[in-house]
Amino acid sequence: MNEYVSLSHGSGGRQSRDLIKKVFTERFGIAEPLTDSAIIDESFPPGSRVVITTDAYVVDPLFFPGGDIGKLAVTGTINDIAVSGARIVAIAVSFIIEEGFPVNDLVKIAESMALEAERAGTRLVSGDTKVVGKGKCDRLFITTTGTGFLLPQHEHISSGLKVTEGDRLIINGPVGNHAIAVLGARNDLSFKTEVLSDCRSLNRLTEKIVDNCGEIHFMRDLTRGGLAAVLNELKEMAKCIITIDEDSVPVDEPVRGLCEVLGFDPFSLANEGKLIVVAGKNEFRKVLEIMRSDPAGFDSSVIGEIVAGDRPAVILNTSAGGKRIIELPSGLQLPRIC
Amino acid sequence: MNEYVSLSHGSGGRQSRDLIKKVFTERFGIAEPLTDSAIIDESFPPGSRVVITTDAYVVDPLFFPGGDIGKLAVTGTINDIAVSGARIVAIAVSFIIEEGFPVNDLVKIAESMALEAERAGTRLVSGDTKVVGKGKCDRLFITTTGTGFLLPQHEHISSGLKVTEGDRLIINGPVGNHAIAVLGARNDLSFKTEVLSDCRSLNRLTEKIVDNCGEIHFMRDLTRGGLAAVLNELKEMAKCIITIDEDSVPVDEPVRGLCEVLGFDPFSLANEGKLIVVAGKNEFRKVLEIMRSDPAGFDSSVIGEIVAGDRPAVILNTSAGGKRIIELPSGLQLPRIC
């Protein structure tokens, strides 16, 4: 199948349908007839709310150690729904493909998406395929939109409004691996690394947490802008002071080394399988234990605490024994990391 | 505000948030705090099913007579939900922006999206903004994903399974205007036209139809591939013969003229505010009357009928008194028409 995507694959006629059938329909488990909208068969529990999230993926390169754009798009959307405390039900997928893109690569990416959806226990439904001329997009962009339901007892986990003094912040593992893995895979860079992206669905982990603990006050995955961005957003939403112990935030040695060489702050680097959980002071040990028992959280650790104070701030207790403010990352970080 | 989008607007840090707040948040009526997923406040009626649809919009040019990429993205998504017989509840929006894109144009497009959502009685929720380098995408791509609910009595309208002999096909107005309007707005073409895109939300029309009629057997909007593509898909889904009277399919005079000059078939051209409704033989007159009473359907007419036969086909009774097969459009139609 040494074929390439052509503009006629995007015309909505016979070639469009052939491409969709050949590449997507069966792999995604989408039943005929193909319609423009998908009816979600699962019924949503009474009293639950519908949750929706959408993200465009423009990662460069499309394939990187530990993943590819397809796996990234599926996990990213699953994780956005998961950290809101909701259950993912279905994912809609939209492709923008550059003319000349190899059909074989599209198949690999579609397989990767199907595999990740199956692993996470969700389904790919409804899709769209647009083709643009050579040079009008950079090979392939994917937008995934997740739909899920939120039970009443899990509301407000994403808003930060439940966060209160004494809460502990728990992270599920080392930061920065995704950004370094993608960067290392770019042809124009002079370093090579063995670092793998942490790209991973977190829904089974978050479901264990919210099902078993009553004091989950906030969860968020640490994507673009990394830990630093999320902590600063939380500070603004919850109007609180957050203290973080630098030594307790895990950073893998190769990531730390490359950050020093390249001048990056690992706290601002994108992750694709990391989250922070803010848990009440009476329950954080139990939360930590649950997280460590899950394959996506065995490296979890408590990294900080919510403390009283008038002006919202994120304060880092440094390894050297000092204090510094963690700011919202500003200016150009690493473009097209997700 | 003579600003341009830069790569740092896509980094997930301060500049990302500033751009989102300045351009989107208030216009879209999205409340702070900004989170990655939106909880949909409207409750879905008991027994209803969730419906989801997603589409990428890559139209070239971004602004054309009768609309722009933003209006197109919102109406297109509303219409996909509407023709399934469902009610639109919320739309999630994802932007891929080329570095250097004028913020003013982004504001115009955002305003156009907000206006169209308001007109149609729906809401824009949850969004995403990615920025790619100069030359890595063609100015702006938008992916919109709609969520709605389907009442049990309106199921199977999109599947074609209810279609039966004697059903009539009704169209809500002339075909081909969107494609000709977009084509005429392209700089590299030598003709100019006063044709406006028919870009329009159809949800109020479809709701009137399904609320008042019990024999609605199929509905579909006529986008990429036009009337010809939809009729061929319906033929396959319903395993039926469809006859269409050429004289009864409305085509505006300037569209017909340009099609003759340029060698296009108006039946294969994309529309963005047209649909066909297949109604039972005892009810089609009532459906036609309801459609004609709506601003989106005052030009409605019966264009054909479902007849008995062994082999699925779409047969055109031509103006000249002959018969010909309408095929699924094949090969390159008009790229980037939506």
Interface residues (C-beta under 8 A of the other chain):
Chain A: S6 L7 S8 G10 S11 G12 G13 R14 Q15 S16 R17 P33 L34 T35 D36 S37 A38 I39 I40 D41 S43 F44 P46 R49 V50 V51 I52 T53 T54 D55 A56 Y57 V58 D80 I81 V83 S84 A86 V89 A90 A92 V93 S94 F95 I96 V125 S126 G127 D128 K130 V131 V132 G133 G135 K136 C137 D138 F141 T143 T145 G146 T147 L150 E155 S158 S159 G160 R220 D221 T223 R224 G225 A229 E233 E236 M237 S268 A270 L328 P329 S330 G331 L332 Q333 L334 P335 R336
Chain B: S6 L7 S8 G10 S11 G12 G13 R14 Q15 S16 R17 P33 L34 T35 D36 S37 A38 I39 I40 D41 S43 F44 P46 R49 V50 V51 I52 T53 T54 D55 A56 Y57 V58 D80 I81 V83 S84 A86 V89 A90 A92 V93 S94 F95 I96 V125 S126 G127 D128 K130 V131 V132 G133 G135 K136 C137 D138 F141 T143 T145 G146 T147 L150 E155 S158 S159 G160 R220 D221 T223 R224 G225 A229 E233 E236 M237 S268 A270 L328 P329 S330 G331 L332 Q333 L334 P335 R336
